[in-house]
Amino acid sequence: MAAAALSAAAVALCRLLLRVGAPGAVSLTRLALPLLIAPAGLLMTISLVKPWYVDRYVLYGMTGLALPVGTALARAIGQRHRLAPVARVLTTCLLAGAAVAVLLPWSLLARSPESRKDDVVAVARVVERQAHHGGGVLFMPSRRREWLLSYPEIYDRLDDLALAKPPAVSRTLYGTELAGAEIRRHILAADCIVALQDPPGQPLDGFPEEEVKRRRLRAQFVVCERTRVHGAEVVVYVRRGVSSC
């Protein structure tokens, strides 16, 4: 819906520039509209089959909207001498108000947790409430370790059962993990594990290490508590036969 609205606005502006005979309007239209519409439209169409669309992949396409907007504003400023002083002030105020009304909601949305694929702050709060000092933690898949790396005061007091080398040592984004047999041994030695997982409906990683985590938790543990936040799920598992964490 948002992409359609932006595309419609760009088309309307380009048509206006063509109608008034703005210099370079034809070339601008040929550049701006494909730049704005084609990348986003192509990825959205492909996403009907496979979810490839991510807004940052097509962010450059917003240049296709900026070009006609800038040209229209430049022409309006160039024609301001035709207006009476009072009309100039009113026009300026209306344009400024319209810009704020359009851009402010987008700016606020871009800074909210809902605009992101997950809420790292919410995940950290849940883990801080559920995890005990020295308790085991599993990241499923391993790249979800990023959720706690920004909160060392929480992460450092947990026992990362699958970690072989942390990011700083391994020079990787999320660290490197142990082999499946070692992960299995660590899981079987724990009575309570906090698992940081993708929300339901996400594809499961097929790596052997991830399969070991899922298989051992299903076989030897039961779910004690499950908390869903935006883009994530924090699940507390307890060993079968253990009353609680």
Beta strands, then each sheet from edge to edge (+ up, - down):
strand 1: 136-140
strand 2: 159-160
strand 3: 163-165
strand 4: 176-177
strand 5: 192-197
strand 6: 221-229
strand 7: 232-239
sheet 1: 2+ 1+ 5+ 7- 6+
sheet 2: 3+ 4-
end
